[in-house]
């Protein structure tokens, strides 16, 4: 089993070379960058002598866990992509970490980031998940990154929604291509909170096939410059923003007009259109006035007479009297 230790560093031709007056211990104390990618390393050993280490390259190895990095309080860049890591553990002492690369591992839950309040980039694309699983996010870890994270890559992780990420208001570059995002309304709600977003990639998601997908996201993202690899023209953006504003203004106007229509409901009366002249000219019962009626001052004639059916029938006796006369 290959283990990364100070002995392995000493044997590496790329690193320690004996110089006059410089010991291995002195060299390790001044070491800032450590390159051990693609070396079949399965475990990280004791590197506590490398206290000034700032960048560690361990991608394309056989690591199954993150360990033995408690000493690395000055570490700013950690490259662990293309390994077999299953959990995001033992990161709490990396207070100065700004970039973390964990793509193409076996991670199913994004966690263990509560102490990394200075993290600016997080790369988690292409996790080797079990069939039917999707990458999940621990709320406490995401909340801890709310004020710092600028770049997030979660491509190809079977993700169905990103509501848990809405607190990441400092994001400038977000990639979630080749997932299972479907509902554009939910995406709009999240992106409207990300006022600093400049680059967005959702290509390969079902939502991309929805009508007006591109137009709606351009409007939702105030400063977006690139969507799915295509630049956004400022003239196009302004046109879409103005179009949406005009559409919403028209909706509000129509709603207000409907609410302000005058309604005049008269109580029912026993007068059915005959009798004294004043009564016969009164409004019909349950007459609703519309805006067009108020100009003439009189309601329109009803479609049906309110006279009882019996009073509309002609008596046979009245026909006989009519013939005699």
C-alpha positions in Angstrom: 0.0 0.0 0.0 1.5 3.4 -1.1 1.3 6.0 1.7 2.3 9.6 1.4 5.0 10.3 4.1 8.0 12.5 4.6 10.2 9.5 3.6 8.4 9.3 0.3 9.0 13.0 -0.1 12.7 12.6 0.6 13.0 9.9 -2.0 11.2 11.9 -4.7 13.6 13.4 -7.1 11.1 16.2 -7.9 11.2 17.5 -4.3 14.0 17.1 -1.9 17.5 17.4 -3.2 20.3 17.5 -0.7 22.0 20.9 -0.7 24.9 22.0 1.3 23.8 23.0 4.7 20.1 22.2 4.2 18.6 19.2 6.0 15.4 17.4 5.2 13.7 18.9 8.2 14.6 22.4 7.1 13.3 21.6 3.6 10.0 20.3 4.9 9.5 23.4 7.0 9.8 25.6 3.9 7.8 23.4 1.6 4.7 25.2 0.2 3.7 23.0 -2.8 3.5 19.3 -2.9 2.9 17.4 -6.1 2.0 13.7 -5.7 -0.7 13.1 -8.3 -1.1 9.8 -10.2 1.2 7.9 -7.8 -1.2 5.1 -6.6 -1.3 6.6 -3.2 -3.9 5.0 -1.0 -3.4 6.9 2.3 -2.0 10.2 3.6 0.6 9.6 6.4 2.2 12.0 8.9 3.1 15.2 7.2 3.0 17.4 10.3 6.5 18.8 9.5 5.1 20.5 6.4 3.5 23.3 8.4 3.8 25.9 5.6 2.2 23.7 3.0 -0.3 25.8 0.9 -1.0 23.7 -2.2 -1.4 19.9 -2.2 -1.9 17.9 -5.4 -3.2 14.4 -4.8 -5.5 13.8 -7.8 -5.7 10.6 -9.7 -4.7 8.3 -6.8 -6.5 5.6 -4.8 -7.5 7.6 -1.7 -10.7 6.4 0.0 -10.8 9.0 2.8 -9.5 12.4 3.7 -7.2 12.2 6.8 -4.0 13.5 8.4 -4.4 17.1 7.3 -5.1 18.6 10.7 -1.6 20.2 10.6 -2.3 22.0 7.3 -3.7 25.3 8.7 -2.1 27.3 5.9 -3.4 25.1 3.1 -5.3 27.1 0.5 -5.7 24.7 -2.5 -6.5 21.0 -2.2 -6.7 18.8 -5.3 -8.3 15.4 -4.6 -10.2 14.7 -7.8 -10.2 11.2 -9.4 -9.9 9.2 -6.2 -12.3 6.8 -4.3 -13.3 9.2 -1.5 -16.7 8.5 0.0 -17.0 11.1 2.8 -16.0 14.7 3.3 -14.3 14.4 6.6 -11.4 16.0 8.6 -11.5 19.3 6.9 -12.4 21.5 9.9 -8.8 22.6 10.5 -8.2 23.9 7.0 -9.3 27.4 7.9 -7.6 29.1 5.0 -8.8 26.7 2.3 -10.1 28.6 -0.7 -10.3 26.0 -3.4 -11.4 22.4 -2.9 -11.5 19.9 -5.8 -13.4 16.6 -5.2 -14.8 15.8 -8.6 -15.1 12.1 -9.8 -15.1 10.5 -6.3 -17.8 8.5 -4.6 -19.3 11.3 -2.4 -23.1 11.2 -1.9 -23.5 14.0 0.7 -21.8 17.5 0.7 -20.9 17.9 4.4 -18.1 18.7 6.8 -17.7 22.3 5.6 -19.0 24.2 8.6 -15.6 25.6 9.5 -14.5 26.6 5.9 -16.0 30.0 5.9 -13.4 31.3 3.5 -14.0 28.7 0.8 -14.4 30.3 -2.6 -14.5 27.3 -5.1 -16.0 23.9 -4.6 -15.8 21.3 -7.4 -18.0 18.2 -7.0 -18.9 17.2 -10.6 -19.3 13.6 -11.8 -19.6 11.7 -8.5 -19.8 7.9 -8.9 -23.2 7.5 -7.2 -25.2 4.3 -6.7 -28.1 3.8 -9.2 -31.0 6.0 -8.2 -29.0 8.2 -5.8 -28.4 11.9 -6.2 -25.9 14.3 -4.6 -27.4 15.8 -1.4 -26.4 18.9 0.6 -26.1 19.3 4.3 -27.9 22.6 5.2 -25.3 23.6 7.8 -22.4 23.2 5.4 -24.1 25.2 2.7 -25.1 27.9 5.2 -21.4 28.2 6.3 -20.4 29.0 2.7 -23.1 31.6 2.1 -20.8 34.6 2.4 -17.8 33.2 0.6 -18.5 30.7 -2.2 -18.1 32.1 -5.7 -17.7 29.0 -7.8 -19.8 25.8 -7.6 -19.6 22.9 -10.0 -22.1 20.0 -9.4 -22.4 18.7 -13.0 -23.8 15.2 -13.6 -24.9 14.2 -10.1 -28.6 13.3 -10.7 -29.7 16.5 -8.9 -33.5 17.2 -9.1 -33.6 20.7 -7.4 -31.3 23.3 -6.0 -33.6 25.0 -3.4 -31.1 24.1 -0.7 -28.5 26.2 -2.4 -30.5 29.4 -2.4 -28.5 31.0 0.4 -25.3 31.1 -1.7 -25.8 34.7 -2.6 -22.1 35.3 -3.5 -22.1 32.8 -6.4 -20.6 34.1 -9.6 -20.2 30.8 -11.5 -22.6 28.0 -11.2 -22.5 24.7 -13.2 -25.2 22.1 -12.8 -25.2 20.6 -16.3 -26.4 17.0 -17.0 -28.7 16.7 -14.0 -32.4 16.2 -13.6 -33.6 19.8 -13.1 -37.1 20.2 -14.5 -39.1 23.1 -12.9 -38.2 26.5 -14.3 -40.3 28.4 -11.7 -38.1 27.0 -8.9 -34.9 27.9 -10.7 -36.1 31.4 -11.2 -36.9 31.8 -7.5 -33.3 30.7 -6.7 -31.5 32.7 -9.4 -33.3 35.9 -8.5 -31.5 35.7 -5.1 -28.1 35.3 -6.8 -27.5 38.9 -7.8 -23.8 38.4 -8.6 -24.2 35.4 -11.0 -22.2 35.9 -14.2 -21.8 32.4 -15.7 -24.6 29.7 -15.6 -24.5 26.2 -17.2 -27.7 24.0 -17.1 -27.2 22.3 -20.4 -28.4 18.7 -20.6 -31.2 19.2 -18.1 -34.9 18.5 -18.9 -35.7 22.2 -18.1 -33.8 23.3 -21.1 -36.6 22.1 -23.4 -39.3 24.2 -21.8 -40.7 27.1 -23.7 -39.0 30.5 -23.2 -36.3 28.8 -21.0 -33.5 31.0 -22.1 -35.5 34.2 -22.1 -36.8 33.6 -18.6 -33.4 32.9 -17.1 -31.9 35.9 -18.7 -34.5 38.1 -17.0 -34.1 36.3 -13.7 -30.3 36.7 -13.6 -29.6 40.4 -13.5 -25.9 40.3 -14.4 -25.6 37.0 -16.3 -23.1 37.2 -19.1 -23.0 33.5 -20.3 -25.8 30.9 -20.3 -25.1 27.3 -21.3 -21.9 28.4 -23.0 -23.5 31.2 -25.1 -22.9 34.9 -24.4 -25.8 37.1 -23.7 -26.2 40.3 -25.7 -27.0 43.3 -23.5 -29.5 44.6 -26.0 -31.3 41.3 -25.9 -31.3 41.4 -22.1 -32.8 44.9 -21.9 -35.5 44.0 -24.5 -36.5 41.0 -22.4 -36.5 42.9 -19.2 -38.7 45.7 -20.7 -41.0 43.1 -22.2 -41.6 41.4 -18.9 -42.2 44.7 -17.1 -44.8 45.8 -19.7 -46.5 42.4 -19.4 -46.7 42.6 -15.6 -47.9 46.2 -15.8 -50.7 45.2 -18.2 -51.8 42.4 -15.8 -52.0 44.7 -12.9 -54.0 47.3 -14.8 -56.5 44.7 -16.0 -56.9 43.4 -12.4 -57.5 46.9 -11.0 -60.1 47.6 -13.7 -62.0 44.5 -12.8 -62.0 45.4 -9.1 -63.3 48.9 -9.7 -66.3 48.1 -11.9 -69.4 49.7 -10.2 -72.1 47.3 -9.1 -75.7 48.5 -8.3 -78.1 45.8 -7.0 -81.7 46.9 -6.5 -84.0 45.1 -4.2 -86.9 43.2 -5.7 -90.2 44.9 -6.1 -93.8 43.7 -6.8 -94.1 46.2 -9.7 -93.5 44.2 -12.9 -93.3 47.0 -15.4 -96.8 48.5 -15.0 -98.6 50.8 -12.6 -97.6 54.3 -11.8 -95.1 56.0 -14.1 -92.4 56.5 -11.5 -92.4 52.8 -10.6 -92.5 51.7 -14.2 -89.3 53.7 -14.9 -87.3 52.3 -12.0 -84.4 49.9 -12.4 -85.1 46.3 -12.8 -84.4 44.1 -9.8 -80.9 42.7 -9.5 -79.6 44.9 -12.3 -75.8 45.0 -12.5 -74.3 48.2 -13.9 -71.2 48.0 -16.0 -69.0 50.9 -16.9 -70.8 51.5 -20.2 -74.1 51.9 -18.5 -73.1 54.8 -16.2 -72.7 57.2 -19.1 -76.3 57.0 -20.3 -77.8 57.0 -16.8 -80.2 54.2 -17.7 -79.8 50.5 -17.6 -80.1 48.5 -20.8 -83.3 46.7 -21.4 -83.5 43.2 -19.9 -83.4 40.3 -22.2 -86.6 38.9 -20.7 -89.7 40.6 -19.3 -90.3 40.2 -15.6 -94.1 40.1 -16.2 -95.7 36.9 -14.8 -96.4 34.3 -17.5 -100.1 34.2 -16.5 -100.5 38.0 -17.2 -98.9 37.6 -20.7 -101.5 35.0 -21.8 -104.7 36.4 -23.7 -107.9 35.2 -22.2 -110.5 33.7 -24.6 -113.2 36.0 -23.1 -111.1 39.0 -24.1 -111.0 37.8 -27.7 -114.8 37.5 -27.8 -115.3 41.0 -26.4 -112.9 42.2 -29.0 -114.9 40.7 -31.8 -118.2 42.1 -30.5 -116.8 45.6 -30.3 
